[in-house]
């Protein structure tokens, strides 16, 4: 067993009959199985679809209410003008998209949006800002927003980019419950998507969040032209964090005209479902969130994602700058599937 520079621990991969034995044992390994070699996750993704879903369901039912889904709402508190070059993001200043730059919202605006989200049934309110990382003068407003959201009785989450020393502690003192900072993809594919920050920058921010005692929300995006092995690499990176994230958003690329990834060959929907299932098996206690791209998914695909272990969604009309299924449509789908909010 050896550890790579990216932090993933490699272990011997079973072959032949040993692979069958390995896959039969997956559901019983649970949270004690802390280290996931990429090849083992590929073996998961290669299973017959029904076998993979069955194993994911076994793990899901062991740790979670099988019909419960956590509802989060996400708003952009500062939109557009980001200096980064993330190939999927319409908020990058260098791309010509229809996103208009907007200054930071007022605390009053955020409170009104949070109150409306709570009235619609959301239990977590997430605030995102388009910048490389918050400046010190930005932190005062963000801290006030966090405190105001907490005062409404909601869980508070922020996604603010890379954090400087001391900023995570400021957020923790304000009562922040979750900090979102996605790894986006595997280390090997990362340079194809982003060049203005490296993988270690992301891991460094996650470490700051952990040290401050804030729950980690960390996932990635699939459908960016990556291979199945790259998807396995992303899941491996997440599952091998110690501890793995409490919340794991799995995003399906939303292609926006003007971004470099517009026109990428679409990912097969069942491959997305497989990714959800792998996340559930490798991170059994985490909330696995069916995140961006859900608006474009037929109801049957969403149902398969819930069956595969997704138990959290972004809820409401907008997800940062791209659309999200309306609350009434979500309620109707929940009724069809017999799901309830938690």
N, C-alpha and C positions, 0 to 999 in steps of 0.2 A: 504493500500500500504506500502511495506517495502523494504528496501535495503539490499541485501545480502553482505557478505564479499567480494565477487568477483566484486561488483559494479553494478550488474544487478538489476533493480528495478522490483519487483514482483507486479502484479496487479491482480484483480479479473479476472478469466477466464470465458468468457461467455459459456453457455452450451445450448444444445437443439436448439430451434429456435433462441436464442441469438447468437449462433455461426454463423448461416446463415446470420443474420443481420450484425454481425461483418465483415464477409468476403465480404458482399456486399458493405461495406463502405470503404474497404481498399484503393481503388484507389483514393478516395477523401481526404484521410488523409494527404498524401504528407509529406513535410518536417516538418510540425507542430507536427506530431505524433512522439515525441522524445524518448519515452520509450517503449521498446518491451519486454514483458514477454516471456520467453522461450516457455510456453504453447501456446501462441498466434502464435508464429512462427511455432510451430508444427502443429497448425491448418491450417496455410498456406500450409505447406508441404503436408498435408493430403488432400488438395482439389483435386477434379478431375483435371487431367492434363490440359485439355483445359481451365478450369476455371482459374487455376493458371497462365497459359501463357497469357490469356486474361487480367487479372489484371496487370500482369507485363508489358504488352505492353501499357496499359493505362497510367501507371506511367511513363514508358520510354518516350512515345511520349509527355507527359506533360513537361518534363524537357530536352529532348535531341533531336538532329537530329536522326530520326529513322533509317536512313541508313548510318550514319557516324560512323567510327571506328578510334580510335586513335592508332597510331603505335609506339611502343617502342622497343628498342633493348637493350639487356642485355648482358654484357660480364663479365667474371671473371678476376679481376685485380690481384688477389692473390688466387691461387688454392691449395686445399688439406691441410692436416695437422691440421685440426681444432680439438681442444681438447674437444669439446662438444660431447654428445652422442645421438643427434637427430636420431631417429630410421629410418628415411627416407633418410638420407643424405649420399651420397657416398664420401663426402669430409672429413668425420670424420676420424681422424687418427687411431682410434681403430678398424675400419672395414677394411676388406680385399676386396677392389674393384679395378677396373682397372684405377682409377683416379691417375694420377701422380702429386706429389707435385711440384708446380712451384712458384718461387719467384714473388714478385710484378712486374707487367709490368712497363715499363718506360712511362713517360708522352707522349713521341713521339709515342709509340705503341698505346696508348689510343686515341690520336688525330687521328691517321690513321684509327682506327676502327670506331671512331665517324663520321669522314668524309664519310667513306664508307656507314655507316648506314643512314646518311642524304641523300646521293645520291640515296639510295634505297627507300626513302620516309618516314623514321622514323622522328618523331618530338621530341621524348624523348630518352635520352641515359642514361642507368642505369649501374652502376658499382658496382659489388659485390665482397666481400673479405671473404675468409674462415678463420675466427678467432673468438675468443670469443668477442673481441672488439678491436678497434684500440689502439695501443700504441701511445704515444706522438710523437715518431720519425716517425710513419707511417702517422700521420696527415699532415705533410708537403707535402708529395707526393700526398695524396688524395686531399688536398686543391688545389694544382697545377692542378690536373686532372679536378677538378670541374671548375676552371677558364678557362681552355683550352676548355672544352666542351661548356661552355657558350659563349665563343668567336666565336664558329662556328654557333651560332644562334639556338642551341638546348636547350631544357629543360634538366636539369641535375638531376639525381637521384642517390643515393647511398644506398647500404645495407651493413652495416659494423658491425652488431651485436650490443652489448650493448655499450652505450656511457657513458663516464665519464663526470663529471661536466666541463662545458666550451667547450666541443668538439662540441656540437650542434651549439653553437655560432660561432665557427670557421668556420663551414660549411656554416652557414647562411651568414657570412661576405664574403665568397667566391662566393656567389650567388646560392647556392644549392636550387633547386625548391622543390624536394621531398626527403623524407627519408623513405625507406622501412624497416619495422620491423614487421613481421607477428606474430599474436597470435597463429597460427598453428591450434588449435582446441579449444574445450570448456575447462573450468577449470577442470571439473570433469574427462575428458579423458586425460588431458595433461600429467599426471604422467606415463601413459602407453607408452608415446612416448619419453619423455625427462626427465632426472633426474638431469642434470648438471646445470640447471638454472630453476627458478620457474616462475610462471605466473606473480608475482609482479615485477620481474626483467624486463619482457617485457613491462609491463604497465609503469614502471618507465622511461624506454628509450623513450616511446611514449610521456610521459609528458615533458621530456627534449626537444624533438623535437618541440612540440607545443609551449612551453615557448619561444623557440628561433625564432618562427615565420616562421617555415618551414612547408610546406604541408606534410600531413601524407599519406603514402602508406602502408596499413595494411590489410591483409587478412588471408587466411589459406589454409589448405590442406584437401581434402576429399578423401575417399577411403582407409583410414588407418585402417579399421576394426571398426570404430566408429559406433554408432547407429544413427538413424535419430534424436533422441533427442540431441545427441552430436552435430550434424550438426546445429540443431536449436540453441543450446547453443553458438556455435561459431558465428553465425549470430547475436544473441542477444548481445553478448559482443561487436561486432563491431558497431552495430547500436546504442548501448547505450553509446558509447564514446561521449563526449561532447566537440566539435562537432564530428560527425562520420567522418571517413577518406575521404579525397577527392578522393583517388584512392583505390580500393578494388580488389586485385588479388585473384581469386579463382583457386587454383591449384588442379589438379587431380593427385594423387600419381603416380609417375613414379617409378616402382619397379626395383631396381638395385641389381643384385646378389652380395651378400656379406654384405648387410645391413639387420638389423633385420626384416624389413617389407617386404623383398622379399618373395613371396609366399602367401601374404595376399589375401584373396578372393576378386576378382575384384568387384568394385562397379557397379551397374546397370547404364548404361549411362543416362537413364531418371532421375535417382535420382540426378545425377550431374546437369542436366538441371534444375531440381526443386530447387537445391541450388542456382544456378544463379538467378532464378526468385525471390526467397526469398530475396536475397541480393539487387536486384533492387527495390523491393517494400519497404523494410525497410530503404534503403539508397538512396532515389530517385535522389539526385543531384550528387552522386558519379559516377566516372568512374569505371565501373565493368569490370575487366580484365579477359578474358579467358586466363589463364596462363599455367603453366607447365602441361604436359600431353596432350596437344593439338595435338601433332604429332601422337599419337595413336588413335585419334578420327576420325571416318569417317566424310566425309563432311556433311552428313545429320545431325549428332549430333552437329557439329559446327554451322550449320544453325539454329538449334533449340536453341542453346545458344544465338545467336544473337537475335533471336525472343524473348527470355526470358529476354533480357535486357543487355547482354554483349555488351560493346561498346569500348573495348580496347583489344589489343593483344600484346604479344611479337612477334617480327617480325625478321626473320633472320634464320641463319643456326644452331645456338646453343644457349641454355638457360643454362648458367653456364656450367655444365658438362654433360648435357643430350641434346639429339637432339631436334630440333624445325623445323616445316615445312619450306622449302626453300621459299625464297621471291617470286619466280615465281609461285609456287603452290598457295601461298596466293593471288597473283594478279589474278590468274585464278579463284579461288573461289570467290573473290570479284566481278569479272565480272559476274559470274553465278548468284550471289545473288543481284546484283545491288547496292553493297556497295561502299563507297568511303572513302578515308582517311581524317582525320580531324586533 
